[in-house]
Each structure stands twice: as structure tokens, then as C-alpha cells.
Amino acid sequence: MLHLFFPRAAAYPGLPAPGHVRERPPLRPEQHFSERHLQCVWSDDELRPTALLTARGERVEVESPGVWNLEAGPDFLGAVLYLGPERRRVTGDVEIHIHPTDWQAHGHGDDPRYERVRFHVTFFPGTVAAALPAGVTELPLRDALAANPRFAFEGLDLSAYPHGARSPSPPCGAALQGWSPDDREALLAAAGEERLRRRAERLARASAERGAEQVVYEEVLAALGYKHNQAACRKLAEVLPLATLRAEAGGEADLAFALLAGAAGLLPQQLPAKLDDEARAAARRWWDAWWKRREKFGENALTAAHWRLAGIRPLNQPLRRLAAAAALFTAPRSLAEEWTSLAEKQPAACLAQARQHLLAAQHPFWDYRLTLTGKRAAKPAALIGAARADAILINDFVPFLAARGCGAPFERALLAQLPVEQDNAVLRETAFALFGRDAPNSLLRDGLRRQGLLQIFHDYCLNDRSRCATCPLPALLRR
């Protein structure tokens, strides 16, 4: 069905297996992560679990995960790990896979570049010791990651991690040199529709498992968390499901905020001395509301340690974003119902109406406050800004409509109305790789085409270890 909403996605080059480092088959329906996600986890001290065990049950301590290899060969070079109770110091390269059997499937046993691999890191447990070089330690991540309530693959910003530097004269530019402006626009539109199609496919699967209303709640709450607090927001949506929130709050946004903030572990147990009268009364009201209900959540409630609070702009502080969520999800109709109704009754204007609905989120206290201890502002500040609203529309609203089978907006040029993604280094880098320094600005002043640049980056540039030398995209474009 989704191909009806994103017909140009079929023209996206390289399907079904784009990208240079594509050592895996397409993701299974229940799988929402790739080897790239696991590489990010392994490289990042804040994401990599500390309580690691080998497949044989030995304790693992990571002194160094190794150097991220941007060339062909193992994923990380020169790692240093301590193994077992005697803390044996072992050095060597690291190869990362989703399944243990991927070692054989990818033919590493016959490749001399993998002779110094000493650690086979996988997501799923299991052993293929007989197929590995002598002395290789097998190290599964699944159970250790599951033990961390703050972790979620969806919260990873893959573009924030090392990737191969592009060639100073990217071959994609040469391959596209003879293309007409219309053909270049068509390429980016196809990639953009493919990006949205994949997102819609994931939302459709999740909705079948947990219901559309809960999935919209999870995705919007995660979007409000930005990249630093997405994982905590997803965990909060699990601890306090939408059905529970709506039943307990009874349509009262302030009560919903108290429940969200309480379950998030962000309500102060002791009131700061410098609170003014309004803030003190509000904090007491929220704490009283949470206190009466907190036993229902048992030990599942989050703590302040789950959240990143330092270095966050005041406008984006988690408590303000939870106030926005409280306003959105205590309306008479759930947000999923609201979006579906807009698609059915105002298909030509549903995008603009959905945007206005997000921007209109209000809370009587947090409209005028950036922090609990700060002064009340003279003018209100939006709980959801325009840029965040646009991100929700692109990543959640449009894919949701496709997943729900709401075809009328797509028939009325919904994709032509997409907001324009904010400029960032990924967009600039990919535009340079494809079109050179003289890329016409008209190519980038379109929401769908910008989504196409992001998709091409994630499928090709992000995974290319060869600095464009062996990336398959130029050859695909020349065809």
C-alpha cells in the first residue's frame, strides 16, 4: 500500500541494497537497528554497557574500543580489553555484526585483513567459535543493552559519529554532470520519498503491535526530547503509556504534567529556597498529585540520572517539553485521532493545520517560565517552536498518515508542502558530494528534496570507508 503514497521511491538508485558497507541482509521486521548502530554503541563510552560479559560468561572491561576504521577491514583497530577475574589484557581488532553467523556470511574467514581480529562483537548471543580465528573472544551486547533503561537505538544520531571524509572531487558530481535540472530534482525526490516510505513502514509495524495512539505518543514524545533526551522520553512513554496518562489525568493538562514529570523523576523532592510564590505553589501541587499515584508505577519510574540536563538550552529543558506533551495528549481527542481527522476533513490543508495544532500547545505555568527557579517572563514563549514542529510533521505526521492509509492528503500534493529541514552539515556535505560547490540553491529549497539528501547520506556517504573510491553510488548514477 505504501508505494501508492510514495510512488517515486521505486526510482531511488541502488535498491534493495545501497551503500558500501552493506554486509547484512535487509532488516528483519522486528529489527530497527543496523550494524552502524552497534558501531556507534561500541565507540561511545556513554553508550557502551559497562557490565559486559563474553559468550563464555567472563567479565569484560574496555580500556579502549579501538580506532574507528574508515577503510576496508575490521570495524575497529587496536582495541584493548581486560577479560576474566584475572583481568587478562588482550589487544587486537574488533569486528561487529548483528548475528554471530554473519562472520561466515560475510566471508571474513578467507580475508587476510581480519587476521588480527581478537573480538567478535554481536548484538545477539550465540557462538561460532569454530569459524573464528584462534583466540577470538565472542562478546554479545543484547542483554547488557537491555539492562540499561536509558538506551534506545532510535535515540542514536548516526551522523554524529565518525564517517569517511569525502573525496575532494566526489565522483558523484562527475556522474551527475550531464543530468538535467529536472533529472537531478527527480533523484532527490525519489530518495526523499524512500526516506518517508521507510519511516511509514516502521510506524505501521509498531502500530500493529502497540496501537496507533501509543505509537504517536512515543514518537512525538521522543521528538520533544531532541537527540540528548530521546531515549529517556521513549522510556517514559513505556513507563507511563498514553492510555494510563489519559485515564489518570482526565483531560487536565496540569495533572498530566505532574504525572509525566513525576514518572520522569524530574520533580524536586525538596523545594529550592529561591522559588517564588507561584513556582512554590505549582511544585507542591505537582508533587501532591504525583505522590498519590506513584505507587502505581512501582520501581519503573525514571530518575534524574536518566536525563541530560546540563548544556541544554533553557527553551528545550525536559520539563518544558513534558508540559508540551501534557497539553497535546490530554486534548479530548488523542493526537492520532486529531491527525486522522485532519487528513479526512481537511486533506489539502492538513499539514498547515497539524502545524498550528503543535504550535498552540500551552501550559499556564511553563508558557512563562524557562526553569522552575527562574523568574516569570513578561511574554509567553512557545512550548514547541517552529523548527521542532516542522521536524514532527516530517518525521511523524506524514509517515503516520501513510501508515494509516490516509490517501486524500497525498492526492492533494502533501509531499510538495513538506517543511524545509533546517540547514546542517549533513545536508551541505551531501549536496557538495552530489553537485559540487555550485549546487543551485533551488535544489535545496524544497522539503522533500532535503529529505532525499539525508537519505543518500545515510545510505551511502555515512557507510563509505573508501573516501568515495569504491562507493557504488557513482556507478548507479551513471546507469
C-alpha positions as CSV (number, residue, x, y, z in Angstrom):
1,M,0.0,0.0,0.0
2,L,2.8,2.4,0.9
3,H,4.1,2.5,-2.7
4,L,0.8,4.3,-3.6
5,F,1.7,7.2,-1.4
6,F,5.4,7.3,-2.3
7,P,5.5,6.2,-6.0
8,R,8.8,7.8,-6.8
9,A,10.6,5.8,-4.1
10,A,10.9,2.9,-6.6
11,A,13.3,5.1,-8.7
12,Y,15.7,5.5,-5.8
13,P,19.0,4.1,-7.0
14,G,20.6,1.0,-5.6
15,L,17.7,-0.7,-4.0
16,P,17.4,-3.0,-2.4
17,A,21.0,-2.9,-1.2
18,P,22.5,0.6,-1.4
19,G,25.7,1.6,0.4
20,H,29.3,0.4,0.5
21,V,29.3,-1.3,3.9
22,R,26.2,-3.5,3.4
23,E,27.3,-6.7,4.9
24,R,23.8,-7.6,6.1
25,P,20.5,-8.6,4.5
26,P,17.6,-6.2,4.8
27,L,16.4,-5.6,8.4
28,R,14.0,-8.1,9.8
29,P,10.6,-6.6,10.5
30,E,11.2,-6.6,14.3
31,Q,14.7,-5.1,13.9
32,H,15.1,-1.3,13.9
33,F,18.8,-1.1,14.0
34,S,21.8,-1.8,11.8
35,E,25.5,-2.6,12.3
36,R,26.0,1.1,12.1
37,H,24.1,1.5,15.3
38,L,26.2,-1.2,17.0
39,Q,29.4,0.5,15.8
40,C,28.2,3.8,17.4
41,V,27.4,2.0,20.7
42,W,30.8,0.3,20.8
43,S,32.7,3.5,20.1
44,D,30.9,5.7,22.6
45,D,31.8,5.3,26.3
46,E,28.4,6.7,27.3
47,L,26.5,4.2,25.3
48,R,28.6,1.1,25.6
49,P,27.5,-1.0,28.6
50,T,29.9,-1.3,31.5
51,A,28.6,-4.7,32.7
52,L,29.7,-6.7,29.7
53,L,30.2,-10.5,29.6
54,T,31.8,-12.7,27.0
55,A,29.8,-15.5,25.4
56,R,31.6,-17.8,28.0
57,G,30.5,-15.6,30.9
58,E,33.7,-13.8,31.6
59,R,33.6,-10.2,32.8
60,V,34.9,-7.6,30.3
61,E,36.5,-4.2,31.0
62,V,37.1,-1.9,28.0
63,E,40.3,0.1,28.2
64,S,40.0,1.3,24.6
65,P,37.3,0.3,22.0
66,G,39.9,0.8,19.3
67,V,40.2,3.3,16.4
68,W,37.2,3.5,14.1
69,N,38.4,2.1,10.8
70,L,37.4,4.2,7.9
71,E,39.0,1.9,5.4
72,A,38.2,-1.7,4.4
73,G,38.7,-4.3,7.0
74,P,37.6,-4.7,10.7
75,D,35.4,-2.1,12.2
76,F,37.8,-1.0,14.9
77,L,41.6,-1.3,15.1
78,G,43.8,-1.8,18.1
79,A,41.2,-2.3,20.9
80,V,42.4,-3.1,24.4
81,L,40.1,-5.2,26.7
82,Y,40.6,-6.8,30.1
83,L,39.0,-10.3,30.4
84,G,38.1,-12.5,33.3
85,P,38.7,-12.2,37.1
86,E,42.5,-12.1,36.5
87,R,42.0,-9.2,34.1
88,R,43.9,-10.6,31.2
89,R,44.9,-7.7,28.9
90,V,44.1,-8.5,25.3
91,T,44.7,-6.3,22.3
92,G,43.5,-6.6,18.7
93,D,40.9,-5.6,16.2
94,V,37.1,-5.6,16.6
95,E,34.6,-6.8,14.1
96,I,30.9,-6.0,14.7
97,H,27.9,-7.9,13.5
98,I,24.2,-8.3,14.4
99,H,24.2,-12.1,14.4
100,P,27.2,-14.3,15.2
101,T,26.8,-16.2,12.0
102,D,27.4,-13.0,10.0
103,W,31.1,-13.7,10.3
104,Q,30.7,-16.6,7.9
105,A,28.0,-15.0,5.8
106,H,30.3,-12.1,5.0
107,G,33.3,-14.2,4.1
108,H,35.7,-12.8,6.7
109,G,37.4,-16.2,7.3
110,D,39.2,-16.0,4.0
111,D,40.1,-12.3,4.2
112,P,43.6,-11.6,5.5
113,R,42.6,-8.2,6.7
114,Y,40.7,-9.9,9.5
115,E,43.6,-12.0,10.8
116,R,44.2,-9.6,13.8
117,V,40.6,-9.6,14.9
118,R,40.5,-10.6,18.6
119,F,36.9,-9.5,19.5
120,H,33.8,-10.5,17.6
121,V,31.1,-8.2,19.0
122,T,27.5,-9.1,18.1
123,F,24.1,-8.0,19.2
124,F,22.5,-11.4,19.5
125,P,24.2,-14.0,21.7
126,G,25.5,-17.3,20.2
127,T,28.8,-18.8,19.3
128,V,30.6,-19.6,16.1
129,A,34.0,-20.2,17.7
130,A,35.0,-22.9,15.2
131,A,34.7,-20.4,12.3
132,L,36.7,-17.6,14.0
133,P,40.5,-17.2,14.1
134,A,42.2,-18.7,17.1
135,G,41.9,-16.7,20.2
136,V,38.9,-14.6,19.2
137,T,36.6,-13.6,22.1
138,E,32.9,-13.5,21.3
139,L,31.0,-10.6,23.0
140,P,27.2,-10.2,22.7
141,L,25.6,-6.9,23.6
142,R,21.9,-7.6,23.7
143,D,21.4,-8.4,27.3
144,A,23.7,-5.7,28.6
145,L,21.9,-3.1,26.5
146,A,18.5,-4.3,27.7
147,A,19.6,-3.8,31.2
148,N,20.1,0.0,30.6
149,P,16.7,1.7,30.8
150,R,18.1,4.9,29.2
151,F,19.2,3.1,26.0
152,A,17.2,3.1,22.7
153,F,18.5,2.6,19.2
154,E,16.0,5.2,18.0
155,G,17.8,7.8,20.0
156,L,21.1,7.5,18.2
157,D,22.2,10.2,15.9
158,L,24.2,8.2,13.4
159,S,25.5,11.3,11.6
160,A,27.2,12.4,14.9
161,Y,29.8,9.6,14.7
162,P,32.9,9.3,12.5
163,H,32.4,8.6,8.9
164,G,34.7,8.6,5.9
165,A,35.9,12.0,4.6
166,R,34.7,12.7,1.1
167,S,37.0,12.9,-1.8
168,P,37.9,16.5,-2.8
169,S,36.4,15.8,-6.2
170,P,33.5,13.5,-5.4
171,P,32.8,11.1,-8.3
172,C,29.0,11.5,-7.8
173,G,29.4,15.1,-9.1
174,A,31.0,13.8,-12.3
175,A,28.4,11.2,-12.7
176,L,25.6,13.8,-12.4
177,Q,27.3,16.4,-14.5
178,G,25.3,15.7,-17.6
179,W,22.0,15.4,-15.8
180,S,19.3,18.0,-16.5
181,P,17.9,20.0,-13.6
182,D,14.7,18.1,-13.8
183,D,16.5,14.8,-13.5
184,R,18.5,16.0,-10.5
185,E,15.3,17.1,-8.8
186,A,13.8,13.7,-9.6
187,L,16.7,11.9,-8.0
188,L,16.4,13.8,-4.7
189,A,12.6,13.5,-4.7
190,A,12.9,9.7,-5.2
191,A,15.3,9.5,-2.3
192,G,13.1,11.7,-0.2
193,E,10.0,9.5,-0.8
194,E,12.1,6.4,0.0
195,R,13.1,8.0,3.4
196,L,9.4,8.7,4.2
197,R,8.3,5.3,3.0
198,R,10.8,3.5,5.3
199,R,9.6,5.6,8.2
200,A,5.9,4.9,7.4
201,E,6.7,1.2,7.2
202,R,8.2,1.2,10.7
203,L,5.3,3.2,12.1
204,A,2.9,0.7,10.5
205,R,4.6,-2.3,12.1
206,A,4.8,-0.6,15.5
207,S,1.1,0.4,15.3
208,A,0.1,-3.2,14.6
209,E,1.9,-4.2,17.8
210,R,1.1,-1.4,20.2
211,G,-1.7,0.6,18.6
212,A,-1.5,3.8,16.6
213,E,-2.3,6.2,19.5
214,Q,0.5,4.8,21.7
215,V,3.0,4.9,18.8
216,V,2.2,8.5,18.0
217,Y,2.7,9.3,21.7
218,E,6.0,7.5,21.8
219,E,7.3,9.2,18.6
220,V,6.2,12.7,19.4
221,L,7.5,12.4,23.0
222,A,10.8,11.3,21.6
223,A,10.9,14.2,19.1
224,L,10.3,16.6,22.0
225,G,13.3,15.1,23.8
226,Y,15.7,16.1,20.9
227,K,18.8,13.9,20.4
228,H,20.0,14.2,24.0
229,N,16.9,13.0,25.8
230,Q,15.2,10.8,23.2
231,A,16.0,7.6,24.9
232,A,14.7,8.9,28.3
233,C,11.5,10.1,26.6
234,R,10.9,6.7,24.9
235,K,11.4,5.0,28.3
236,L,8.9,7.4,29.9
237,A,6.4,6.6,27.2
238,E,6.8,2.9,28.2
239,V,6.6,3.6,31.9
240,L,3.6,5.9,31.6
241,P,1.6,4.7,28.5
242,L,-0.8,7.0,26.8
243,A,-3.9,5.1,28.0
244,T,-2.8,5.4,31.6
245,L,-1.9,9.0,31.3
246,R,-5.3,9.9,29.8
247,A,-7.2,7.9,32.3
248,E,-5.4,9.3,35.3
249,A,-5.3,12.9,34.1
250,G,-9.0,13.1,33.0
251,G,-8.3,15.8,30.5
252,E,-6.4,18.1,32.9
253,A,-3.1,19.1,31.3
254,D,-1.6,20.3,34.6
255,L,-2.3,16.9,36.2
256,A,-0.9,15.1,33.2
257,F,2.3,17.2,33.5
258,A,2.6,16.2,37.2
259,L,2.4,12.6,36.2
260,L,4.9,12.9,33.4
261,A,7.3,14.9,35.4
262,G,6.9,12.5,38.4
263,A,7.4,9.4,36.3
264,A,10.4,11.1,34.7
265,G,12.0,11.6,38.1
266,L,12.2,15.4,37.5
267,L,10.1,16.7,40.3
268,P,12.2,18.1,43.1
269,Q,11.8,16.2,46.3
270,Q,12.9,19.3,48.3
271,L,11.7,22.7,47.1
272,P,14.6,25.1,46.4
273,A,14.7,28.0,48.7
274,K,14.7,30.6,45.9
275,L,11.3,29.6,44.4
276,D,8.9,32.4,44.1
277,D,5.3,32.0,45.4
278,E,3.8,30.9,42.1
279,A,6.6,28.3,41.5
280,R,6.4,27.0,45.0
281,A,2.7,26.5,44.8
282,A,2.9,24.8,41.5
283,A,5.7,22.5,42.6
284,R,3.7,21.5,45.7
285,R,0.6,20.9,43.6
286,W,2.5,18.6,41.1
287,W,4.2,16.7,43.9
288,D,1.0,16.1,45.7
289,A,-0.6,14.8,42.5
290,W,2.3,12.5,41.8
291,W,2.6,11.3,45.4
292,K,-0.9,9.9,45.4
293,R,-0.3,7.9,42.3
294,R,3.4,7.0,42.3
295,E,2.8,3.5,43.8
296,K,1.1,2.5,40.6
297,F,4.4,2.8,38.8
298,G,6.5,0.8,41.3
299,E,10.2,0.7,40.5
300,N,9.7,1.6,36.9
301,A,9.8,5.4,37.3
302,L,12.8,7.1,35.9
303,T,15.3,9.2,37.9
304,A,17.0,12.5,37.1
305,A,20.1,10.4,36.1
306,H,18.2,9.2,33.0
307,W,18.2,12.8,31.6
308,R,20.7,15.1,30.2
309,L,20.1,18.5,31.9
310,A,23.4,20.2,31.5
311,G,24.2,22.1,28.3
312,I,20.5,22.1,27.2
313,R,19.1,25.5,26.1
314,P,16.5,26.7,28.6
315,L,13.8,26.7,26.0
316,N,14.5,22.9,25.4
317,Q,14.6,21.8,29.0
318,P,12.8,18.5,29.6
319,L,10.2,19.9,32.0
320,R,9.1,22.4,29.3
321,R,8.9,19.7,26.7
322,L,6.9,17.5,29.1
323,A,4.5,20.4,29.6
324,A,4.0,20.5,25.8
325,A,3.3,16.7,25.8
326,A,0.8,17.1,28.6
327,A,-1.1,19.7,26.5
328,L,-1.0,17.6,23.4
329,F,-2.0,14.3,24.9
330,T,-4.8,15.4,27.2
331,A,-7.0,17.0,24.5
332,P,-10.4,15.5,24.1
333,R,-9.2,13.6,21.0
334,S,-5.9,11.8,21.1
335,L,-3.2,13.2,18.7
336,A,-3.6,10.2,16.5
337,E,-7.3,10.8,16.2
338,E,-6.7,14.5,15.6
339,W,-4.2,13.8,12.8
340,T,-6.5,11.3,11.2
341,S,-9.5,13.7,11.4
342,L,-7.4,16.5,9.8
343,A,-6.5,14.1,6.9
344,E,-10.1,13.1,6.3
345,K,-11.8,16.5,6.7
346,Q,-9.1,19.0,5.5
347,P,-6.8,16.9,3.2
348,A,-5.5,19.9,1.3
349,A,-4.7,21.9,4.5
350,C,-4.0,19.2,7.0
351,L,-0.3,19.9,7.1
352,A,-0.8,23.5,8.0
353,Q,-3.5,22.7,10.5
354,A,-1.3,20.0,12.2
355,R,1.5,22.5,12.4
356,Q,-0.8,25.1,14.0
357,H,-2.0,22.5,16.5
358,L,1.5,21.7,17.6
359,L,2.5,25.4,17.9
360,A,-0.6,26.1,20.0
361,A,0.4,23.8,22.9
362,Q,0.1,25.8,26.1
363,H,0.6,25.4,29.9
364,P,-0.3,28.1,32.3
365,F,3.0,27.9,34.2
366,W,5.5,26.8,31.6
367,D,4.4,29.3,29.0
368,Y,6.1,32.0,31.1
369,R,8.9,30.0,32.6
370,L,12.2,28.6,31.2
371,T,13.1,26.9,34.5
372,L,11.4,26.2,37.8
373,T,13.7,28.5,39.7
374,G,13.8,31.3,37.1
375,K,11.7,34.4,37.0
376,R,8.4,34.6,35.3
377,A,8.7,36.2,31.9
378,A,6.6,39.1,30.8
379,K,5.7,37.4,27.5
380,P,4.9,33.7,26.8
381,A,7.5,31.5,25.0
382,A,6.2,28.7,22.8
383,L,6.5,25.2,24.3
384,I,7.0,23.8,20.8
385,G,9.0,26.0,18.4
386,A,8.5,26.2,14.6
387,A,11.6,24.1,13.9
388,R,10.6,21.3,16.3
389,A,7.0,21.4,14.9
390,D,8.4,21.0,11.4
391,A,10.5,18.1,12.4
392,I,7.5,16.3,13.9
393,L,5.5,16.9,10.8
394,I,8.2,15.5,8.5
395,N,9.2,12.5,10.7
396,D,5.9,11.6,12.3
397,F,2.8,13.3,10.8
398,V,3.4,12.5,7.1
399,P,4.6,8.9,7.7
400,F,1.7,8.3,10.1
401,L,-0.8,9.3,7.5
402,A,0.7,6.9,5.1
403,A,0.9,4.1,7.7
404,R,-2.8,4.7,8.4
405,G,-3.8,4.6,4.7
406,C,-5.0,8.2,4.7
407,G,-4.6,8.8,0.9
408,A,-6.5,12.0,0.4
409,P,-3.7,14.4,1.5
410,F,-1.2,12.7,-0.8
411,E,-3.6,13.1,-3.7
412,R,-3.6,16.8,-2.9
413,A,0.2,17.3,-3.1
414,L,1.0,16.7,0.6
415,L,4.6,16.0,-0.2
416,A,5.0,19.2,-2.1
417,Q,4.1,21.1,1.1
418,L,6.7,19.4,3.3
419,P,8.6,21.9,5.6
420,V,12.2,22.5,4.7
421,E,14.6,20.7,7.0
422,Q,16.9,23.1,8.9
423,D,20.3,23.5,7.3
424,N,23.1,21.3,8.8
425,A,26.5,19.9,8.0
426,V,25.0,16.6,6.6
427,L,22.9,18.4,4.1
428,R,25.8,20.6,3.0
429,E,28.2,17.7,2.7
430,T,25.8,15.6,0.7
431,A,24.9,18.4,-1.6
432,F,28.6,19.1,-2.3
433,A,29.2,15.3,-2.9
434,L,26.4,15.2,-5.5
435,F,26.5,18.6,-7.2
436,G,29.8,20.3,-6.3
437,R,30.3,23.7,-4.9
438,D,28.0,25.3,-7.4
439,A,24.9,23.3,-6.5
440,P,21.9,25.5,-7.3
441,N,20.1,26.8,-4.2
442,S,16.8,25.9,-5.9
443,L,17.6,22.2,-5.4
444,L,17.8,22.7,-1.7
445,R,14.7,25.0,-1.2
446,D,12.3,22.0,-1.1
447,G,11.4,19.9,1.9
448,L,11.2,16.6,0.0
449,R,14.5,17.1,-1.8
450,R,16.2,17.8,1.5
451,Q,14.9,14.6,2.9
452,G,16.4,13.0,-0.2
453,L,19.8,14.4,0.7
454,L,19.5,12.9,4.2
455,Q,18.6,9.5,2.8
456,I,21.5,9.4,0.4
457,F,23.9,10.5,3.1
458,H,22.7,7.7,5.5
459,D,22.7,5.0,2.8
460,Y,25.9,5.8,1.1
461,C,28.2,8.6,2.5
462,L,27.8,7.6,6.1
463,N,28.9,4.0,5.4
464,D,31.6,4.6,2.9
465,R,35.0,3.7,4.2
466,S,36.8,4.2,0.9
467,R,36.5,8.0,0.7
468,C,34.4,7.6,-2.4
469,A,36.8,5.2,-4.2
470,T,34.6,2.1,-4.0
471,C,31.2,3.6,-3.2
472,P,28.7,2.1,-5.6
473,L,26.5,5.2,-5.9
474,P,28.5,6.8,-8.8
475,A,28.2,3.7,-10.9
476,L,24.5,3.5,-10.1
477,L,24.0,7.1,-11.2
478,R,25.9,6.6,-14.4
479,R,23.4,3.9,-15.3
